[in-house]
Amino acid sequence: MTQSPMPQSIKLKISRWLYSLILSCATPILFIHWLIKFSFRKKHFNLHRLNRFAIYPQKVRQSEILIHCVSVGEVAVAARLIDTLLIASPTLSVTVTTTTPTGAANVKNLLGEKVQHLYLPIDLGWMMSRLFNQVRPKKVLVVEVELWPNMIRQCAKKHIPILLVNGRMTDRSVRGYQKLSLLIVPMLQSINHVCVQSQRDYDNYLSLGVPAHKLTITGNIKFELDNSISGIAEPLVSQFKAENRKILIAGSTHDPEEKILLDAAKSLIGQFPELLLMIVPRHPQRFDKVYELLKNAGLNIMRTSQKSLPQEQNLQPHIDIVLVDQMGVLTDLYHYADFAFIGGSIAVRGGHNPLEAAVAGIPTMMGNSTHNNPVICEALKTSGNLFSVNSSEDVVQTVRHWLIDENARIAAGQKGYDVVKANKGALQRTIALIDAH
């Protein structure tokens, strides 16, 4: 007698149980890790990070909207959204959650006291329930891509509308989600609405079982940028701008991109001593490692966190490379730069967002790994703002061209700004859908 197949509802319960079991086993290890780091007063391992375990040493305010962002890029999107919402409703209370210290720093820099910041807890049902009981949001918004099954399930159980805004879904992510379809498809179907950036994202969510009536192509909020600056980075570059240096910003870099850019700088500086390379690693835990790489290169190096220490740094007649080991300054730095390299693109990380450089009116370079923002990168490439580089030789050739031909550099930068300007509108379309829910 053939056995009848296991009902889908039972399979779903088993999948959820296994998922939660794995996280439950990992949680004590993560807590011990935090405790050790906290005991040694390691940076970022403070009491605030206890939020990751649904422990709230600080007083938690109730908020009408909770917005979750994984890290820096998503916080920039959320900031644009929040600023616009606050213009319409100045008394609106907002909580922003992140999972990384870099995201937390960006919340502080971009939004200050306008919002309450909490770290998102580990995705266990009781932890997520405790978060929502503390904040009591009327709506939950998730920015771009970080979706947690128990978080979304708790929203459904508590009848809190949840929307994905500025959503993206790469072909690679689809393949990964399809392997976990028992867990992922019901999660996605529980979301009240998905606002996606492009047709590719729409099609991919549709293929994962999100009904068409829950999907809208709103466009990419990242295009909703202006070219204003806060001034936070001005002290880092004032000396160099006064010397008429040509600044190459390497933003959000990963290994081995620093070595590639270092080799390019060594080749260029002999011919173009006015060139200054400023490297901003993506992750703060790599600052020291990158500094070790740079200081052994035979060039004059400075760390921004030690700008006046040690004293001999101030006596150096000519700085060649600056390691920017501070958080929250990259967006402003692009406005002081002459050209940029966007990290995570030679390293196979999908590429970080090049729009912050484009809106600053400077030409940009990226490697071939751009699947995180394919529509943006294609638009900038087509316009003549974004150039492909995959080696130190490519960087040397491209930067040399811009150093020799200033008109070409300025024209390429203007094309990037024009692309940003031409693609606005996503913000208002997204807000209309948020209001409808």
Long-range contacts (C-beta under 8 A, 24 or more apart in sequence): 8-182, 11-182, 12-182, 12-183, 12-186, 15-180, 15-182, 15-183, 16-149, 16-150, 16-153, 16-183, 19-149, 19-150, 19-183, 20-124, 20-125, 20-150, 23-122, 23-123, 23-124, 24-124, 26-122, 27-53, 27-122, 27-124, 30-122, 43-284, 44-101, 44-284, 48-104, 48-119, 49-101, 49-119, 51-118, 51-119, 51-120, 51-121, 52-99, 52-119, 52-120, 52-121, 52-122, 53-121, 53-122, 53-127, 54-121, 54-122, 54-126, 54-127, 54-128, 54-130, 54-131, 56-118, 56-134, 60-116, 60-118, 60-134, 60-135, 61-93, 61-95, 61-116, 61-135, 62-93, 62-134, 62-135, 62-136, 63-93, 63-94, 63-95, 63-116, 63-135, 63-136, 63-137, 64-92, 64-93, 64-94, 64-137, 64-138, 64-139, 65-92, 65-93, 65-94, 65-95, 65-137, 65-138, 65-139, 65-140, 65-141, 66-94, 66-95, 66-96, 66-97, 66-132, 66-135, 66-137, 66-139, 66-140, 66-141, 67-94, 67-95, 67-96, 67-97, 67-140, 67-141, 67-142, 67-143, 68-96, 68-97, 68-98, 68-120, 68-140, 68-141, 68-142, 68-143, 68-146, 68-151, 69-96, 69-97, 69-98, 69-103, 69-107, 69-143, 69-144, 69-146, 70-98, 70-99, 70-100, 70-103, 70-143, 70-144, 70-145, 70-146, 71-98, 71-99, 71-100, 71-102, 71-103, 71-106, 72-100, 72-102, 72-103, 72-106, 72-252, 72-330, 73-144, 73-222, 73-352, 73-353, 74-103, 74-143, 74-144, 74-145, 74-146, 74-166, 75-103, 75-106, 75-107, 75-110, 75-143, 76-106, 76-110, 76-222, 76-331, 76-353, 76-356, 77-143, 77-144, 77-165, 77-166, 77-221, 77-222, 78-141, 78-143, 79-107, 79-110, 79-111, 80-221, 80-224, 80-225, 80-427, 81-141, 81-143, 81-165, 81-221, 81-427, 81-430, 81-431, 82-111, 82-114, 82-115, 83-114, 84-427, 84-428, 84-431, 85-431, 85-434, 86-114, 88-431, 95-135, 95-137, 97-131, 99-146, 101-284, 101-327, 102-282, 102-283, 102-284, 102-327, 105-327, 105-328, 106-327, 106-328, 108-328, 109-230, 109-232, 109-327, 109-328, 110-328, 120-148, 120-151, 123-148, 123-149, 123-150, 123-151, 124-150, 125-150, 125-153, 125-154, 128-153, 128-154, 129-154, 129-157, 129-158, 132-158, 132-160, 139-163, 139-434, 139-437, 141-165, 141-434, 144-168, 145-169, 145-173, 147-187, 147-188, 147-191, 149-183, 149-184, 149-187, 152-187, 152-190, 152-191, 153-187, 153-190, 155-190, 156-190, 161-192, 161-437, 162-190, 162-191, 162-192, 163-191, 163-192, 163-193, 163-194, 163-195, 163-433, 163-434, 163-437, 164-191, 164-193, 164-194, 164-195, 164-196, 165-195, 165-218, 165-221, 165-430, 165-434, 166-195, 166-197, 166-218, 166-220, 166-221, 166-222, 166-426, 166-430, 167-194, 167-195, 167-196, 167-197, 167-201, 167-205, 168-196, 168-197, 168-198, 168-201, 168-372, 168-373, 169-196, 169-200, 169-201, 169-204, 169-205, 169-208, 170-204, 170-350, 170-371, 170-372, 170-374, 171-200, 171-204, 171-371, 172-371, 173-204, 174-204, 174-207, 174-208, 177-208, 178-208, 181-208, 181-209, 184-208, 185-209, 192-437, 193-433, 193-436, 193-437, 195-429, 195-430, 195-433, 197-375, 197-426, 198-374, 198-375, 200-374, 200-375, 216-429, 216-433, 218-426, 218-429, 218-430, 218-433, 219-423, 219-425, 219-426, 219-429, 220-375, 220-376, 220-423, 220-426, 221-426, 221-427, 221-430, 222-353, 222-355, 222-373, 222-376, 223-355, 223-376, 223-420, 223-423, 223-424, 223-426, 224-424, 224-426, 224-427, 225-355, 225-356, 225-359, 225-420, 226-359, 227-335, 227-359, 227-360, 227-361, 227-417, 229-331, 229-332, 229-335, 230-332, 231-332, 232-328, 232-329, 232-332, 233-329, 233-332, 233-333, 233-335, 233-336, 234-332, 234-336, 236-304, 236-307, 236-322, 236-324, 236-326, 236-329, 236-333, 237-278, 237-333, 237-336, 240-276, 240-319, 240-322, 241-336, 243-274, 244-274, 245-274, 245-275, 245-276, 246-272, 246-274, 246-275, 246-276, 246-338, 246-339, 246-403, 247-276, 247-278, 247-336, 247-337, 247-338, 247-339, 248-275, 248-276, 248-277, 248-278, 248-337, 248-338, 248-339, 248-340, 248-341, 248-399, 249-278, 249-280, 249-330, 249-333, 249-334, 249-337, 249-339, 249-340, 249-341, 249-357, 250-277, 250-278, 250-279, 250-280, 250-340, 250-341, 250-343, 251-280, 251-330, 251-333, 251-334, 251-340, 251-341, 251-342, 251-343, 251-352, 251-356, 251-357, 252-280, 252-281, 252-282, 252-330, 252-342, 252-343, 252-344, 252-352, 253-279, 253-280, 253-281, 253-282, 253-290, 253-341, 253-343, 253-344, 253-347, 254-281, 254-282, 254-283, 254-343, 254-344, 254-347, 254-349, 255-286, 255-347, 256-346, 256-347, 257-341, 257-343, 257-344, 257-345, 257-346, 257-347, 257-367, 258-290, 258-293, 258-294, 259-293, 260-346, 260-391, 260-392, 260-395, 261-341, 261-392, 261-395, 262-293, 262-294, 262-297, 262-321, 263-392, 264-392, 264-393, 264-395, 264-396, 264-399, 265-299, 265-320, 265-321, 266-297, 266-298, 266-299, 267-392, 267-396, 268-396, 268-399, 268-400, 268-403, 269-299, 269-320, 271-400, 272-400, 272-403, 273-318, 274-403, 275-399, 275-403, 276-319, 276-320, 276-321, 276-322, 277-320, 277-321, 277-322, 278-321, 278-322, 278-324, 278-333, 278-337, 279-321, 279-322, 279-323, 279-324, 280-324, 280-329, 280-330, 280-333, 281-323, 281-325, 281-343, 282-343, 282-344, 282-352, 284-325, 284-327, 287-323, 287-325, 290-323, 291-323, 291-325, 294-321, 294-323, 297-321, 304-329, 330-356, 331-356, 334-359, 334-360, 334-362, 335-360, 337-362, 338-362, 338-402, 338-409, 339-363, 339-364, 339-365, 339-399, 339-402, 339-409, 339-413, 340-364, 340-365, 341-365, 341-366, 341-389, 341-395, 342-366, 344-369, 344-372, 345-369, 345-370, 346-389, 346-390, 351-377, 354-380, 354-386, 354-416, 355-420, 357-416, 358-385, 358-386, 358-416, 358-417, 358-419, 358-420, 359-416, 359-417, 359-420, 360-413, 360-417, 361-413, 361-414, 361-416, 361-417, 362-409, 362-413, 362-416, 363-387, 363-402, 363-409, 363-412, 363-413, 363-416, 364-416, 365-389, 365-394, 365-395, 365-398, 365-399, 379-419, 379-423, 380-415, 380-416, 380-419, 383-415, 383-416, 383-418, 383-419, 384-411, 384-412, 384-415, 385-412, 385-413, 385-415, 385-416, 385-419, 386-416, 387-412
